[in-house]
Amino acid sequence: MSIRQLFGFLIAGLFILLVVSIYNNRVINTTVLLQAGHEGRTKGNTGSINGDKKEVDWNILVTKAIEKELKRHNIHVTRVGADIPIANARIAISIHFDGTDTPCATGASIGYDSTHINAKKMATRWKEEYKEYFPFKWHRDNFTKNLSDYYGFRRVNTEKGFLLLELGEMTCDKQIEWLEPRLELIATKIADFIMDELER
């Protein structure tokens, strides 16, 4: 291989790296940003597991159902996995199910950036709605610095807020039995909630 060919390959490789870098750091503009928690992650925190049931699978199922319902109403939706891009959105929602070493120690909860002017109001409305439906325990709100950093709240600029919804505990058999046949209904409830929030 000549020096000229080697130099050509080097330039082509650098160009490809530049294009990939620009693509990965582009800013997404959307009405609703939906995150399926842990999707695409192969190491680190890959989500809770209970037998053959995996949190990541439920997160994806629920998020896809929400996306489908919102798109049916002509709402611009962007769905992402564990790696949250830099984005602008009116609302951002992250879907998760909790898990603990002590089964049935948790339940539903909600995480949000407590410094966001509208997030707490939106979180309170979701909590009131889901509390009437979800028959198990509800934990105090999560808005720690670690949660904020981990879930990418700082990467997404929202008008109404970025909510992380923990919809129940994967490691609790009673909750699993109640949740599994209702996953699509829960997705519909979340989609309806998002549409109501967009109209506020």
C-alpha positions in Angstrom: 0.0 0.0 0.0 1.4 3.4 -1.0 1.6 6.4 1.3 -1.0 8.1 -0.8 -3.5 5.2 -0.3 -2.8 5.1 3.4 -3.3 8.8 3.7 -6.6 8.5 1.7 -7.9 5.8 4.1 -6.9 7.9 7.1 -8.8 10.9 5.8 -11.9 8.8 5.0 -11.8 7.3 8.5 -11.6 10.7 10.1 -14.5 12.0 7.9 -16.7 9.0 9.0 -15.8 9.7 12.7 -16.8 13.3 12.2 -20.1 12.4 10.6 -20.9 9.9 13.4 -20.0 12.5 16.0 -22.2 15.2 14.5 -25.1 12.7 14.2 -24.8 11.6 17.8 -24.7 15.1 19.1 -27.5 16.6 17.0 -30.3 18.3 18.8 -33.7 16.6 18.4 -36.8 18.9 18.3 -40.1 17.1 19.1 -43.4 17.5 20.8 -43.1 14.4 23.1 -39.9 12.6 23.9 -40.5 9.1 25.1 -37.7 7.0 26.7 -37.9 3.2 27.2 -35.8 2.7 30.3 -32.6 0.6 29.8 -33.4 -0.1 26.1 -30.1 -0.9 24.3 -28.0 -1.2 27.4 -26.0 -4.4 27.6 -23.9 -3.7 30.8 -24.4 -1.7 34.0 -27.9 -1.1 35.1 -29.9 -3.2 32.6 -33.2 -3.2 34.6 -35.0 -5.5 37.0 -35.8 -9.1 36.3 -38.4 -11.5 37.8 -38.1 -15.0 36.4 -38.5 -14.7 32.6 -40.0 -11.2 32.9 -37.5 -8.4 32.2 -38.2 -4.7 33.0 -36.6 -3.6 29.7 -39.1 -5.6 27.7 -42.0 -4.1 29.6 -40.5 -0.6 29.2 -40.3 -1.1 25.5 -43.8 -2.6 25.2 -45.4 0.3 27.1 -43.4 3.0 25.4 -44.2 1.7 21.9 -47.9 1.6 22.8 -47.8 5.2 24.1 -46.0 6.2 20.9 -48.6 4.5 18.7 -51.5 6.1 20.5 -49.9 9.6 20.3 -49.1 9.2 16.6 -52.7 8.1 16.0 -53.6 11.6 17.2 -51.0 13.2 14.9 -48.7 14.2 17.8 -45.0 14.5 16.9 -43.2 11.8 19.0 -39.6 10.8 19.3 -38.8 7.5 21.1 -35.4 6.8 22.4 -33.6 4.2 24.5 -31.2 4.3 27.4 -29.0 6.9 25.7 -30.9 10.2 25.8 -30.0 12.7 23.1 -29.8 16.4 23.5 -33.4 17.4 22.8 -36.1 20.1 23.0 -39.6 18.8 23.7 -42.8 20.1 25.2 -43.0 17.0 27.4 -40.5 14.1 28.1 -41.5 10.8 29.7 -39.3 8.0 30.8 -40.9 4.6 31.4 -39.6 2.2 34.1 -40.6 -0.5 36.6 -38.9 -0.6 40.0 -37.0 -3.6 41.5 -35.5 -4.3 44.9 -33.6 -7.0 46.8 -36.5 -7.2 49.2 -39.6 -8.2 47.1 -42.6 -6.0 47.5 -40.7 -3.3 49.3 -41.5 -0.7 46.7 -44.3 0.2 44.2 -45.0 3.1 42.0 -43.1 6.4 42.1 -42.3 9.5 40.0 -39.1 11.2 39.4 -38.6 14.8 38.1 -36.3 17.7 38.2 -37.6 19.7 41.2 -36.0 22.9 39.8 -38.3 22.8 36.7 -41.1 25.3 37.1 -43.8 23.1 35.6 -42.5 19.6 36.3 -43.8 19.3 39.9 -47.3 20.4 38.8 -47.4 17.8 36.0 -46.0 15.1 38.4 -48.7 15.9 41.0 -51.4 15.4 38.3 -50.0 12.1 37.2 -49.6 10.9 40.7 -53.2 11.7 41.5 -54.4 9.9 38.4 -52.3 6.8 38.8 -52.9 6.5 42.5 -56.6 6.0 41.9 -55.8 3.1 39.6 -52.6 1.4 41.0 -53.7 -0.6 44.1 -50.2 -1.0 45.7 -47.9 1.3 47.6 -46.6 4.6 46.3 -43.2 6.0 47.2 -42.2 9.5 47.8 -41.1 11.5 44.7 -37.6 11.0 43.4 -35.7 14.1 42.5 -32.2 13.5 43.8 -29.1 14.9 42.0 -28.1 11.3 41.0 -31.5 10.7 39.5 -31.3 13.9 37.6 -27.9 13.1 36.2 -28.6 9.5 35.4 -31.9 10.0 33.5 -30.6 12.8 31.4 -33.0 15.5 32.7 -30.2 18.0 31.9 -30.0 16.9 28.3 -33.6 17.6 27.5 -35.1 21.1 27.5 -38.9 20.8 28.2 -41.7 23.3 28.4 -43.8 21.2 30.8 -41.3 18.9 32.4 -39.5 15.5 32.2 -41.2 12.8 34.3 -39.7 9.4 35.1 -42.6 7.1 35.8 -41.9 4.0 37.9 -45.1 2.1 37.2 -44.8 -0.7 39.8 -42.3 -3.2 41.2 -41.0 -6.0 38.9 -39.6 -8.0 41.8 -43.0 -8.3 43.5 -45.1 -11.2 42.3 -48.4 -9.7 43.4 -47.6 -6.5 41.5 -46.4 -8.5 38.4 -49.7 -10.5 38.4 -51.7 -7.2 38.5 -49.5 -5.3 36.0 -48.9 -7.8 33.2 -52.5 -8.0 31.8 -52.8 -4.2 32.2 -49.7 -3.0 30.4 -51.5 -1.7 27.3 -54.2 -0.1 29.4 -51.5 1.7 31.4 -49.9 2.9 28.2 -53.2 4.3 27.1 -53.6 6.1 30.4 -50.2 7.6 30.0 -50.9 8.7 26.4 -54.2 10.2 27.5 -52.4 12.0 30.3 -49.8 13.4 27.9 -52.5 14.6 25.5 -54.3 16.3 28.4 -51.1 18.0 29.5 -50.4 19.2 26.0 -53.7 21.0 25.9 -53.1 22.8 29.2 
